[in-house]
């Protein structure tokens, strides 16, 4: 994830003239609004039945000014600027301006990573599944036949699911986050271990370290792969398309909720199968 423009950081932490103050105020308004939105999504995901007033109260408590200013002071960022005697009010504005800069140069994914870096907690991480995206790369990316989440091999220290993609032009590829690094692994390449993805700052997209364009540049990854890497829920990446092939006829289908929500289908030629949202079993 790229860092914000040095010019914006200079405006936030160094400049103290009238024009800079107006620009910083605009950045802070953007940052505050987006951080409140992320907090609202995160809290309502955990407690979907909370009232609007209760949600507003939780957000105000979460983003209490003294706490926000303390996060910025503890980061040490104001020390690197030349503005002197930074008050709590100044620190709050600088904090939200920094958040606004991340939003304008990236998206909510970058704000959530900034919050985690400043606070050392994952309290907003769940919002990624609903708000994180990725600028759409408008050129041609590798076509794929299948993609989905898979569990990592037994014994691997990274326990979060990987994304497995089966490409038409290449072999399979796996993707994951390793701490703060997005990585790719293609098992069919001999002696190929996890490799860090390449960030293309011009097109704002992740590129494969092993797939190349004809001119030798790293090839941009599909938009859905980039969105998954930036926190988008796998269920929001699935596209339901009408199949032109003949599908198996069935006699009945019904929904069950014990022990979990599932769809039970009685096929005419294949017997009864039960499907759940994250897989299937017979």
C-alpha positions in Angstrom: 0.0 0.0 0.0 1.6 3.3 -1.0 2.2 6.1 1.5 0.4 9.4 1.1 1.9 12.2 -1.1 4.8 13.9 0.7 3.2 17.3 -0.3 0.0 16.4 1.7 2.1 15.3 4.7 4.0 18.5 4.5 0.7 20.4 4.5 -0.6 18.5 7.5 2.5 18.5 9.7 4.5 21.5 8.6 2.4 24.3 7.1 0.7 26.8 9.3 -0.5 29.6 6.9 -4.1 30.4 6.2 -4.4 28.6 2.8 -2.8 25.4 4.3 -5.2 25.6 7.2 -8.2 25.7 4.9 -6.9 22.7 2.9 -6.1 20.8 6.1 -9.6 21.5 7.4 -11.1 20.0 4.1 -8.9 16.9 4.4 -9.9 16.5 8.1 -13.6 16.7 7.1 -13.1 14.0 4.6 -11.2 11.8 7.0 -13.6 12.2 9.9 -16.6 11.3 7.7 -15.0 8.2 6.2 -13.7 7.0 9.6 -17.1 7.4 11.1 -18.6 5.4 8.2 -16.1 2.6 8.7 -16.7 2.5 12.5 -20.4 2.4 11.9 -20.1 -0.5 9.5 -17.8 -2.3 11.8 -19.9 -1.9 14.9 -23.2 -2.7 13.1 -21.6 -5.9 11.7 -20.9 -7.0 15.2 -24.3 -5.8 16.6 -26.7 -5.6 13.7 -29.7 -4.8 15.9 -28.3 -1.8 17.6 -30.3 1.4 17.3 -29.1 4.5 15.4 -28.7 6.5 18.6 -26.8 3.7 20.3 -24.6 3.4 17.2 -23.9 7.1 17.2 -23.0 7.0 20.9 -20.5 4.1 20.3 -18.9 6.0 17.5 -18.5 9.2 19.5 -17.0 7.2 22.4 -14.7 5.3 20.0 -13.5 8.5 18.4 -13.3 10.7 21.5 -11.0 13.6 20.9 -8.5 13.0 23.6 -8.1 9.4 22.5 -7.7 10.4 18.8 -5.1 13.1 19.7 -3.2 10.6 21.9 -3.0 8.1 19.0 -1.3 10.8 16.9 1.1 11.9 19.6 2.1 8.3 20.4 2.9 7.7 16.8 5.6 10.4 16.9 4.5 11.9 13.6 4.1 15.5 14.9 7.7 15.4 16.1 8.9 15.1 12.4 7.0 18.3 11.5 8.1 21.8 12.1 4.8 23.1 13.6 5.5 23.9 17.2 3.3 23.7 20.3 0.7 21.3 18.8 -2.4 21.4 20.9 -4.9 18.6 21.4 -7.3 20.4 19.0 -4.5 20.7 16.4 -3.6 17.0 16.8 -7.2 15.9 16.2 -7.3 17.9 13.0 -4.0 16.5 11.9 -5.2 13.0 12.6 -8.3 13.3 10.6 -6.4 15.1 7.8 -4.0 12.1 7.7 -7.0 9.8 7.4 -8.5 12.0 4.7 -5.3 11.8 2.7 -5.3 8.0 2.8 -8.9 8.0 1.6 -8.2 10.4 -1.3 -5.1 8.5 -2.4 -6.5 5.0 -1.9 -9.7 3.8 -0.2 -11.2 2.6 3.0 -8.8 -0.3 3.0 -5.9 2.1 3.5 -7.7 3.9 6.4 -8.3 0.6 8.2 -4.6 -0.2 7.9 -3.6 3.2 9.1 -5.9 2.8 12.1 -4.3 -0.6 12.9 -0.8 0.9 12.7 -1.7 3.8 15.0 -3.8 1.9 17.5 -2.2 -1.6 17.2 -5.7 -3.2 17.2 -8.1 -4.8 14.6 -11.3 -3.1 15.9 -12.2 -1.9 12.4 -11.1 -4.9 10.4 -14.5 -6.3 9.9 -15.6 -3.3 7.8 -13.2 -4.3 5.1 -15.7 -7.0 4.0 -18.2 -4.3 3.2 -16.3 -1.2 2.3 -12.9 -2.2 0.9 -12.4 -2.2 -2.8 -9.8 -1.5 -5.4 -9.5 0.9 -8.3 -10.6 -1.1 -11.3 -7.8 -1.8 -13.7 -9.2 -1.1 -17.2 -6.7 -3.1 -19.2 -6.7 -6.9 -19.9 -5.9 -9.1 -16.9 -5.3 -12.9 -16.9 -8.6 -14.8 -17.4 -9.4 -17.4 -14.8 -11.7 -20.4 -14.7 -12.1 -20.8 -10.9 -11.4 -18.9 -7.7 -12.2 -19.5 -4.1 -10.9 -19.5 -0.6 -9.0 -22.6 0.7 -7.6 -23.5 4.0 -3.8 -23.3 4.4 -1.8 -26.5 4.7 -1.7 -28.1 8.1 1.2 -26.8 10.1 1.5 -23.4 8.3 1.8 -20.5 10.8 -0.6 -18.4 8.7 -4.0 -19.8 9.5 -6.2 -17.3 7.5 -7.7 -18.7 4.3 -5.7 -18.4 1.0 -7.3 -17.4 -2.3 -6.8 -20.0 -4.9 -7.2 -19.0 -8.6 -7.1 -21.3 -11.6 -6.0 -19.3 -14.6 -6.7 -20.1 -18.2 -3.3 -19.1 -19.5 -1.3 -20.2 -16.5 -1.4 -22.7 -13.7 -3.0 -22.4 -10.3 -1.9 -19.5 -8.0 -2.5 -18.9 -4.3 -2.7 -15.5 -2.6 -2.4 -14.4 1.0 -1.3 -11.7 3.4 1.9 -12.3 5.3 1.8 -9.6 8.0 1.8 -6.4 5.8 2.9 -8.1 2.6 0.6 -9.5 -0.1 2.1 -12.6 -1.6 1.6 -15.1 -4.4 2.6 -18.7 -4.8 2.3 -20.8 -7.9 2.9 -24.5 -6.8 3.6 -25.7 -10.3 6.7 -23.5 -10.7 9.6 -25.6 -9.4 11.3 -24.2 -6.3 8.8 -21.4 -6.2 8.0 -20.2 -2.7 5.8 -17.3 -1.6 6.8 -14.1 -3.4 5.6 -10.5 -2.6 3.2 -9.0 -5.1 4.3 -5.9 -7.0 2.3 -2.7 -6.6 1.8 -0.6 -9.7 1.5 3.0 -8.6 0.4 4.2 -12.0 -2.6 1.9 -12.3 -3.1 1.5 -8.5 -3.3 -2.3 -8.7 -1.4 -5.4 -7.6 0.7 -7.2 -10.2 2.0 -10.8 -10.3 5.7 -11.2 -9.6 5.8 -14.2 -12.0 3.4 -13.4 -14.8 4.8 -11.0 -17.4 3.5 -8.8 -20.2 5.2 -9.0 -23.6 7.3 -6.0 -22.8 8.6 -7.6 -19.6 6.5 -5.7 -17.1 4.7 -7.5 -14.3 1.1 -8.4 -15.3 -1.8 -6.8 -13.4 -3.9 -9.2 -11.4 -7.7 -9.6 -12.0 -9.8 -7.0 -10.2 -11.5 -9.6 -8.1 -8.2 -10.9 -6.8 -7.1 -7.4 -5.9 -10.4 -6.7 -4.2 -10.0 -9.9 -2.1 -6.5 -8.9 -1.1 -7.9 -5.6 0.1 -10.4 -7.3 2.3 -13.5 -7.7 0.2 -15.6 -10.7 1.4 -15.5 -13.7 -1.0 -19.3 -13.8 -0.9 -19.4 -10.3 -2.4 -17.0 -11.3 -5.3 -19.2 -14.2 -6.6 -21.1 -13.5 -9.8 -24.1 -15.7 -10.5 -24.3 -16.4 -14.2 -26.8 -18.3 -16.2 -25.3 -21.6 -17.5 -25.9 -22.4 -21.1 -25.2 -26.1 -20.4 -27.8 -28.6 -19.3 -28.0 -28.7 -15.5 -29.0 -31.8 -13.5 -32.8 -32.1 -13.0 -34.0 -32.2 -9.4 -37.2 -33.4 -7.7 -37.2 -31.0 -4.8 -35.2 -28.5 -2.8 -35.7 -27.1 0.7 -33.8 -25.0 3.2 -32.7 -26.2 6.6 -31.3 -24.3 9.5 -29.9 -27.0 11.8 -27.0 -27.3 12.6 -26.4 -24.5 10.0 -28.2 -22.9 7.2 -28.1 -25.1 4.2 -29.9 -26.0 1.0 -31.0 -29.6 0.5 -31.5 -30.7 -3.1 -32.9 -34.1 -4.2 -31.5 -34.7 -7.6 -33.3 -37.0 -10.0 -30.2 -38.9 -10.9 -27.7 -38.1 -8.2 -29.5 -38.5 -4.9 -29.7 -35.9 -2.1 -27.0 -33.3 -1.7 -26.8 -30.6 0.9 -25.1 -27.2 0.2 -23.9 -24.6 2.7 -22.6 -21.1 2.0 -18.9 -22.0 2.3 -18.8 -25.4 0.6 -20.8 -28.5 0.1 -21.1 -31.9 1.5 -23.0 -35.1 0.8 
